[in-house]
Amino acid sequence: MSLRSRLRACASFTILSAILLSASPAFAQNIGAGLAPEYVIVNGTRASDDPAATDIAVSATKAQEQINTVNTEDMLKYAPSLVVRKRHFGDTQDPVATRTSGVGASARNLIFVDGIMVSAPIGNNNTTASPNFGVAAPHDISRIDVLFGPFAARSAGNSMGATINITTRMPDSFELYADATGAVQDFSQYASAMTVGTWQVAAGIGDRIGNFSWRLSANHLDSTGQPLGYATLARPASASTAGTPLTGAFNDLNRTGAAIVEIGATGIESQVQDTVSLKLAYDFGGATLGYMASLFHQDDDSGVETYLRNAAGVEVYTGNSNINGYNYNIAASTFSNNLYNTQQSKLAQGLSLKSAGDSDFAWELIVSRFDYLTDKQRVPTAALPAAITGGAGTVNRVNGTGWMTYDATGLWRGWADHEVSFGLHRDAETFSQVRNNLADWIAGGLGTVVNSARGRTATNAIWAQDLVTITPAVKLALGARYEDWRAHDGNNYSASPALNVNQPRSAAQAFSPKATAAWQASEDWKLTASFGQAYRMPTVTELYQSVTTGATLSVPNPNLKPERSNDYELAAEHRNEGSLFRASLFQQDVFNALISQSAPLVTGSTALFSYVQNVDHVRVRGVELVADQYDVMLPGLELMGSITYADGRIVRDPVFPAAVNKFAPQIPKWRANAVATWRPDSAWSFTLGARYSDRSFGTIDNSDPVSQTYQGFAGYFVLDARIRYKLDENWRISAGMDNLNNDKYFLFHPFPQHTAVLEIHYAQ
């Protein structure tokens, strides 16, 4: 489908929703939750009637009705201005993109489960620093709250994208549930044609006995996905007859427009995941003590598929070859680097003590910890097909990595028309990575160290906010946050090229003011204006990454500056019974933005290398429209939709002038969602959803004009369908299809094609 056709289809659906609405402000109401625009706080509860900026609330009940939910992050599928880059069911590299940042900026989001930070503060990327959604199984979720922008004084600078709070359920009486889900995907691209599937079973039990409540749940997932990548070769400048003739390759273009051949599929992952969660709470009357723990384990095997055949029809993975009249020397690593086994065990824990909140003073204490108990990936270095059964390789271990958070907050309502909230915060991160040689990549013991990196970061913060009622219709929130950040114990080692450096300590202090004004202009209309400043501190992997330049290995800049964000938003909200509309204008200016870009690494050299640097000024401006209406045209029909326009530009970049005035990476101009749900009675619901995005660029200088190819960032228009039937009070069955129209698109990786999903759920 062409870009114009995609835009026309999705815009028509969204505009139809908007025309039929008379509306109000948030996606919250259309998913069965209250709409008050309030600050979201880390345990998922609400503080007070704060006039904050755009707030979204996703209830589990509505998500399970409208969305083919296999993993927790699926619940955000139709949230305005959000995209979770989920490449297949069970994906653990699923960062969140917002209206002002792309999928490669994971550190610009804060994500919590019951107060436990599950966004990974060790990096800013869409691989090792992706959020850990797997610690919370879908049917344990009560709601998800989202706040856009750094407008809340209690949130760190990572909130410059979004703050996402996931709250899990606690029973009021005895409850028992069980759930079985199956999914099947038909995938075809180039010479890959496969049917892959997922099955998942989950169960939970809980009760409340007097003042004590508890819940224990388990989730098991077994999934095989479509290829996540392709093995490609750059076509030589001139034709040749040299090399062994091979067939099966496909001529193509890479994202920069250069000629390549596609010679095989890579990253065909088969994952087995288990999550066990325990949640306890005891109500002392004046305070509630809570504890939550979740253990996540994954075993992931990745396979490859070669398209190449010699004259005898034998599969070929490496060697001196002739493909379509050109000579190629296929390295062993072309395929073997994409054959791997990953094993991960991660433990998330949170302890909270919270006052009852029925007096003028309320308080809360939260301590959380996230540990990488085991995280190792084994990869062969020997050539295929021999490497399938063993041979030399390496193992990369991140064991011992983790972070802790500490929060003490208070809220005082005893001063006339003021509500004063305040708090202390500390977070501390540890990163440890070691790569060893292996004599046998499948089962061999550790050999010599290839390279390693380690480091620590920590932030201490104090914040305060005063919510003032000027008149019954006008409220003003003024807040500020002060942060002291330190990075230390940084070390980089490499055996070859030789490097063994203890990195210097780094430190920064930051003061961030916040202000929001809200005017209830009438019973239905509310206007808000917000400003927030935030400092996003460098992560440990940004500080201590290594870059190879020939025979030299170096760490480009262990003294990166924090990126500073100035955010503005104007919003008009209208609501009445069963109807919502919101229009928001937003702008974000980021100074010293931490982005990977090309620049000389060695003084005086003209050779360019890509690594994280401070980019002087990046700006994103845009508008967001959200609408929802119940009982449209006929009883039981709900229409909701959102459309976001964002113009992100590199404003100033003296280090890389070619990037100036180019589009900011991975931020599409247009993004839209639309959902229609018909409920003819209390038993049946029928849902049709649409997701649209136009193309974006993966490079800071927009040197990737080809989007519909591996590593390109293409536009897409995807239709999803779901039918749910409640057999009785205990049983329900759901069936659906994701990517009903089978749009074949790339977001760097090839994304899933049409996928059927079936779910059976029992609850008592």
N, C-alpha and C positions, 0 to 999 in steps of 0.2 A: 504494500500500500504506500502511495506517495506521501510526502510530508504534508502537502496541501490537503489531501484527502483525510489523513489522520486528524489534522487540526480541525477541519470542517466537521467531521463526525463527532469528535469529543466536545467541541465548542457548542454544537447544536444541542447535544444532550444536556450540557451544563446550563446553557441559556434557557432551555425549556424549563428546567427546574426553577431558575431564578424568576422567570416571568410568572410562574404559577405561585410564587411565594410572596408573602408579605412579611415575613422574616424576623430574625434576631441573631445575636452575635456569634454563636460558636457552634462548632461541630458537636459540642457537648450534648445539647438537647436532643439531637437526632439519634443519639445512642443511649437515650434513657437516663441521662444524668442531669443534675442541676446545672444552671448556666451562669451562676454568679462569677464574674471575672475576678478571681482571687489568686493570690500568690500560692503556688504549690510548694509544700515543704517536704522534706526528704522522706518522711515515713508515709507519704501518700494522703495524709489527712489535711484538713484545711485550717488555716489560722484564723482569719477574720475576713470581713468584707472589704478586702484591699482592692483598690481600683487599678489592678495591674493590666498589662497588655495581654495580647491574644492568648487565650487559654482553651485547651481542648481536653475533654474528658471522654474516654472510651470505656463503656461498661462491658463486662464479660458477657452479660446476657444478650446484648444487642450484637456484639461481635460474633458470638456463636450462632446467632440466627442468620446473619448476612454474609459471613466470610467463611471460606473454606479454610478453617484454622487447623493447621497441623502443628506449627510451632508458635510460641508466644508472640514473636515479632509479626506474625501474620495479622494480628489484631490491629496493627497500624496501617494496613494496606490502603484504606481510603481516607486517612487523616489528611486534612488540607496541608499542602506545602511540604509534606514529609515523604521521603522514599527510603525504604529499607532495602539495601542492595543484597537481596537474598537470592543466591544463584540456584539453589535446589533445596528440597526439604532436608533439614538437619544441618544446613550450612552453618559453620562457626565463624565465617568471615563475612559478616552481615552488618556493615556500618550503616549509620543513619545519615541521610542527606537532608538538609533543611532549605528554607527559601534563600538563605545567604551563604551556604557552604555546600561543598560537594561530598561525594562518597569517600574521598581521600583525606578528609579533615575530621577524623573521628574524635580528636581532642577538643573539638568545638561543641561537644555535647556532654551533658551529665546524665547518666542513667542509673537509677537506683531500684532495687527490689527490697521492699520493707526496710528502707534506710541503708541497705548494703550497696556500696558503689559497684556496679557491674560493668560500667564503661571502663575501659582499660587506660589508666592515666600514665602508662609507661611509654606511649607512642602516639603518633598522629598519622595513621595510615589505615588502609582497608584490609590489612592482613593480620599481623600479630597484635595490633591495637584495636581490633574489632570488639564490640561489646559482647558480654557473656550472657546472652538472653537465656541460654540453656539451663541456668540455675533455677528457673521458674517454669514449671510445666503449664500448658495453656489452661487446664481445668482447675488449677489452683488459683488463678487470677480472679480478683474481684473487679479491679478497674485499673486503667492507665490514665494518668494525668500528664499533660504536656504544656509547658510554658515556653513561648518563643522569646528569645532575646534576654539580655542581662539586666532585666528591670527589677529583679528581687535582690535586696541587699544581702540576704543570707546565702545566695548562690555564688560560687567561685566564678572566675572569668571564663571557664569552660562553658558556661551557660550562654555564651554569645551566639550559639546556634540554637539549642533547645535544652530544656531540662525535662527529663522523662522520669516519672515516678510510677513504678509498678507496685501495686498493693495486692497481696495475696489474701485469701479468705481465712476467716476463723469461724467455726461453727457456733450456733446458738443452742443446738441440741445435737443428738446423735445423728450422724450422717455417714453415708457410704456411697461411693460412686465407682463406676468402672466404664472404660471407654475403649473402643477398638476402631482404628482408622486405617484405611488402605488407599493408596494412590498409584496410578499407572500413567506413565508418560510415553508417548510415541515421539521419537526424535529422529530427524533426518536432516543432514547437512553435509555437503561434499560427498564423500563415500561412506560416511557414518550413517547407519540405519539401525536403530535399536529401540527396544521397548524396555524401559527401566521402571522400577517400582519402589514403593515405600510402604512399610506397615508399622503400626505403632499401637501399643497397648498401655493403658494407664489405669491406676486404681488409687483410691484414697479413702481414709477413714478418719473420723474425728468426733469429738463430743465436748459438751460443756457440763461440768459437774460442780455446782455451786459457783465459787469464784474462779475455778480453774478451767481453762479450755485448752484443747490440744488438737493437732492435725498431723497425720503422717501420710505421705503420698509417695508413689513411685511411678516412673515413666520409662518405658523402653521403646526405642526407635531403631529400626533397621532399614537403611535407605541406600539406594544406588541412584546416582544422578547422571545427567547427560555430560558430555565432555566439557570441561571448564576452559580448555584452550586447544590450540592447534600448533603442531610443529611446522615451522615455515623456514624457507631458505630464500635469501635475497638473490635475484637473478643476476648473473654476470653481465657485464657490459656487451660482450660479443658472444656469438654462437660458437659451438665447438663440437667435435665428434669424439673427444676424449671421454674415458670413463665407461663403466658397464651400463649398457642401456637398461633403463627401468621404466615401467608404466605405472599408471594409477594416480599420478599427481594432478593437481588442479592449478592452472594459471590464475593469478589473482593480483590485487594491489594491497599493500599495507596501508596504514592510516595516513602516512605522509604522501601517498600516491606513487610510491616506488613499486616496481614489478617484483613479485614474489611467486613462489609455488607453495601450495599447501600439500604436505606430504603425510599428514597423519593427525590423529586426535590424541589429546593428552588430558590429564587430570580427570579421569573417569573414576570418581570416588565411590567407594562402598563403605558406609559408616554404620557402626553399631554404637548407640548412645544409651546411657542409663543415668537417670536423675532420681535421687532419693532426698526428700525434704521433710524436715520436722519443724513444727512451729508450736511454741508453748506460750501461754499467757496466764498471769494470776492477778486478779483485781483485789487490791488491799483496801478498797474503799476510797481512800484519798489519792491513790496512785496505782498504776498498772505496770507490772514488770513483764517484759516480753523477751523471748529468745527465738531466733530463727536460724536454722542451719540447712544448707543444701550441698550435697555432694554430687558432682557431675563427672562422669567418666565417658571417654570416647576412644574407640579403636577404629582408625580410618586407613583403608588401603586404596591407593590410587593406581589405576592401570593406564595403559596406552594402547593405541591402535595405529599401525602403519598402513598407508594406502599403497606403498611401493611393492612391486613384484618384479622379479627378474624374468628372463626368458623361459625358465622352467616353472614359473608360477610361485616361486618361494618368496615369502615375506622378507623384506630387506629393511634394516634399521640404520645402517652406517656404511661408510666406505666411499671410494672414488666412483662417482656415478654420472651417468648422462641422462638427463630428464628433459624431454621435449626439445632436444637439440642444444642443451647447454650443459656445461660440465660443473658438477658440484662435488665438494668433498664433505660428506655428512659426518659431523663429529659424533663421537659416542654419546656426548652429553645432550645432544638434540632430543633424544627420547629418554635416555636413562635418568636425567635430572627430574623427569616428571613421573617417574615410578617411585613411590614412597609409601612408608607406613608411619602413621602418626598415632601416638598414644598420649592421652591427656587425662589427668585427674585433678579436679579443681574443687576447693572447699570454700564456700562462702558462709560467713557467720555474722550475726548481728545481735546485740544486746541493748535493750532500751528500757528506760524508766520514765514514765510519763504521768504528770499530775492529772487529776480528774477534770480540771478546766472549768469548774463551776464557781470559781471565785474570781476576784479582781486580778489575781496573779496566777498565771499558768506557766508550767515549765516542762522541759523534756531533756533527757540525756540519752545519747545514742553513741555506741561504739560498734564499729564494723571492721571485719577483716576478710581479705580475699587472698587465698594461697594457691599457687601453682605447685601442687604436691608432686606431680609428674607431668612433664611436657617435653616430649622428645620425638624427633622425626628422623627416620633412617632412609637414606637415599643411596642408590648404587652409583659408582663412578665407572664401572666396567660397562662395556657395550652390550646391548641387547642383540639377540635373544638370550645369550648365555646368562646375563645378569638376572633373568627372571628366577633362576634357581639358586643364586648366590653370587659371590665374588666381592671384590673390594668396594668400599663405599665410605660414607661418613654418617655421623649422627650429630644432630644439633639439639642441645638440651637447654631448656629454659627453667629447669627445676630451681625452686627457691625464689622465684620472682613473685611479687605480691605487693599489697598495699593495705594500709589501715586508715580509718577515719575516726575522728572524735568530734562530737558536736554537743554543746550545751546551749540551750535556747530558753528565753523567757518572754512572756507577754504580759504587760501590765495595762489594765483597763481602768485604773482608779483615778485618773486625772481628767476630770471634766470631759471634753469632747476629743480626747486623745486616746489612741491605742499605741503604746510604745512596745516594740519588740526589739530584742537584742540577743547577741550570742557570741560564743567563742568557737573557733574551729581549728582543727589540725588534721592534715593528711600527710602521710609519709609513704613513699614508694621505693621499692627495691627492684632492681633489674639485674639478672645474671644470665648470661648466655655463653655456652662453651660448645665448640664444634670439635669432634675427635675423628680421627681416621678409624676405619674398621677393616679388618681382614675379611670379614664376611658381613655384608650389610644387613642380612636377614637376622642372624643370631650371634654374630661375633661380639667379643668383649671389647672394651675401650682400648684404642691405640693412642698414638701421639696426638697432642693438641694441635689443631689446624689454626684456630683463632678463638678469641674470646672477647667479651665486652661486659662491663659491669658498671654500676653507678647507683647513686641514691639521690632522691629529691624529697623535699619536705616544705610544706607551707603552713604557717601559723597566721590566723586571721581573727579580727574582731569586727563586728558589724552592729549597726543599729538602724532602726527605722521608726518614724513617727507618722501614724495615720491620723490626720486631723479632719474632723467634720466641720467644715466652714459654715455651711447651711445644710438643712436636710437634703438638698439636691446636689451639693458640691462637696467633694472630698479630695483631700490632697495627701499624698504619701511622699515623704522626704526621707531618704536613707543614704547610708554611706558604708563602705567596706574598706578596711585597711589590711594589707597582706604583707607578710615578710616571707620570702621564698629563698631557699638555699639548695644548691646542688653540690654534691661532694662524693668522694670515694670513686671517682671515675677512672677507669683503666681500660686500655685497648691493647690487645696482644695479637700478633700474627707471626706464624713460623716463617712463611714465605709469601710475599715480600716481608722482610723483617720489620717488626714494630713491637715495642713494649713501652707504653707511655702511661704514666700516672697523670691524669688530666687535672688542670687547676680547678679550685673551688670557684663557684659562681654564686652570686647573691643579687637580689633585687627587692625593692620595696615599692608598693603601689597603693594609691588612695583612689577609690572609685565612688563618685557620687551617683545617686539615683533620684529620679523624681517622676511622679505620675499624678495627673489631675483628672478627675472624673466629674462629669456634669450630667445628672439625670434630667434631661431637658423636658421630658414629658413622661407619662406613665409607660410609654412604649419605647422611647428613644433615649439612648445614652451615648455620650461622646467622651472619649478619653484621649489624652495626649501624654506620651511617655518619653523619657530620656534615660539612658543608662550607659555608663562607662564601665569597661571591664578590661582586665589584663589577663591574657592567657599565657601562663608561664611555659617555657620550653620543657618538653618531656625528656626523659633520660636517653631515649634512643635517638632523638633529634640532636642532642648534645654530643653523643659519643658514637655516631655512625662512622663507618670506615669507607673510604673511597680508594680504589686501586688506580694508579696511574703508571702503567708499564711495570717497572721493577720497584716502584715506590708505593707504599701504603700510608695514608695519612688520615687524620680526623680534621675535616675542614675548619670547624669553628666550635670549640667547646664553650664559647662565651656568647652564645646567641642571646639577643635581647628578647624580652617578652613582647608579644604582639598586643597592641592597644586598640580596643574597639570603642567607637562612639556610635550608639544606636538610638534611632528616633522612630516613633510610630504615632500616627494619628488614626483613630478608629471610630467609626459610627456604627452603632448597633441598634437594631430594631427587633422587638420581640412581642409577641402576644401568644395566646393559647394555640399551640400546634403549629407555630410559624416562626421562622428565624431568618435573619439576614444580617450579614456583617460586611463592611467594606473597610479595608485597612491599607494605609499608605505607610511604607517602611523604608528606611535607609540605614545602611551600616557602612561606616568608614573604618577600615582597619589599617593601622600604621605599624610598620615593622612586621608585616604579615609573614608568618613562617610557612614558606612554600618551597618545594623543590624546583629549582630552575638551573639552567646551564650558565656556567661562568668558568673563567680560568681558575685552576686549582693551584698551579705553581706560578709564583711571581715571575712576570715577564713572559709567560707562555701564552700562545694564542690558542692552544688546545682547550676545548670546552668539556666540562664534566657536569653531570647533574647531581646536585646535593641540596640539602635544606639550607636556605639563606633567609635573611630578613629583607622582604620586599617593601619598599618605602610606603606605598599607599595603594590600597585596593578598595573600591567602592561598589556597593550593590544597592540599587534602588528598585522599588517595585510596588505592586499593588496586589492585594489578595481579596477575593470575593468568595463568600461562603453563604449557602442558602439551604433551607430545609423546609418541607411542608408536608404535613399529614393530611390524609383524606383528600387527595387531589383527584378531581373529576369523578371518582367513585369511592365509596367507603373502603377503608383499609389500604389504600394506595399511598405510599410515602415516596417522595422524591427528594433527594438531596444532592448537592454538587458543590464543587469548589474549583476555582481557577486562579492561578498565580502567574503574574508576569514579573520577571526579575531581570534587570540589566546590570550585570556584574562586569566591571572594567578594571584593568590595571592602570591606575592614574599616574604613578611615578615609579620608575625602576632604573636608576642610573647604571646599575651593574649589568642589566640586560635590556638595552633600549628597544630591541625588537618586540618586547612584550607590551610596551606602552600603548594604551588605548585598545588593547586586545581584550577579548572576553575572558573573564576569570574562569579558571579550569573547573569543569564538571558542574557548572551551573546553567541549566537550560533556560532559555528565555520564557518559554511557556510550559506550564504543567497544570494538569486538570484531572479531577476525579468526578464521577457521577454514579449514583446508586439509586435504583428503583426497587422498592419492596412492596409486594402486594400480600396482604393478610386477609384472605376471604373469610376466615373464621379463626378461632383460638388454636386450632390444630395445625393449620397449613400456613406456610410462608414461601413466597417465590421471589427470588432476588436476581436482578441483572445489574452488574457493575461494569464500569469502564474506567480505565486508567490511561492517561495520555502524557507524553512528554515529547518535546521536539529535541533535536540533536544538541549536543554540547561538545566542548573541546577538552581533550585530555592534557594538552600542553599549554604552558603559560603564554607562548607566542602564537598560539593557534596554528601551528605548523602541521596539523593533522586534519586536512580537509576531507579525507575519506572516512565516513563514520560507520558504514555498514560493512565492517570487516573486523577480524580479530584484533583486539586492542583499541578499536574505535568506540566512540560514544554516540550511538545512533538514537534517533527518535523511535517512538513506539506508540501503538494504539492497541490496547489489550482489552478484551471482553471476558468477564467472569460470570458464571451462573451458579446458583445454589437453590436447592429445594429442601425444606425441612418439614417433617411431619412428626407431631407429638402423638404417639400411640395412646398414652395415658399419662398420669402424673409422674410415672417413674421412667418410662422409656421414650426415646426419640431416635429417629433415623434421619440422616441428611445425605444428600448426594449433590455433587456439583462438578463443574468443569472450569478450570483456570485456563486462560488463553484460548478461549473458545474459538476465536477466529484464526488461531495458529500463526500469529505474527512472529516471524523469525528475525530477532534483533540482537544486537550486541551492546552491552555496557562493559566494555573492555572484554568481558567473557561472553560466550554465547549463552543466552538465557533460555529457560524452559519453554518448550512448545506445548501443544494442548495436553492437559493433564486432568484425568478423571479422579475424583475423590469421593470416597464413601465412608460414612461414620455411623456407628451405633453407640448410643450412650444410655447408661442406666444410672439413676440417682435415687437415693432413698432418704 
